[in-house]
Amino acid sequence: MAKKQEPVSLSLLDELHTSGAGYDVLRYISLPELLGSESNTLLYFMGRNLARKLDIKAIEDISYIFEKLGWGEIELVKEKRKELIFHLMADAVVQRLKSPLDAEFRLESGFLAEAIQIIKGTECECTEEINRKIHQIEFRVVFT
């Protein structure tokens, strides 16, 4: 049985430095090949698992993490009773959407679902919609 780990401090992200190309090759070429037809589902749960490992306390932490991981700038744009809507935009998102790689945002979606679940203390699921015209990703976190 695995022992319970303490959450990783967000300050650790300041100590990591990498270029995006290696990450993108792993993310869009190697992982889908390794994970096969279940790639999108597994990436979603990998994102959820990652959120559990970080010391997330507020929505501002989510923005910080997205920026540090090179995922882009995420912003809470609408808060409803049973749903939060976020928009993700950045040069990195534009480049991902313009590349010949099959860009998806399931890892980010899973991460966001779990991070909001941690903050709000209620079960959540997240979907994403890609708007290629304006190079924006819309995430809908629904409280279940």
Secondary structure, DSSP 8 states (H G I E B T S, - for coil): -------B-TTHHHH----HHHHHHIIIIIHHHHHGGGHHHHHHHHHHHHHHHB---SHHHHHHHHHHTTS-EEEEEEE-SSEEEEEEE-HHHHHHHHSSS----HHHHHHHHHHHHHHH-S-EEEEEEEETTTTEEEEEEEE-
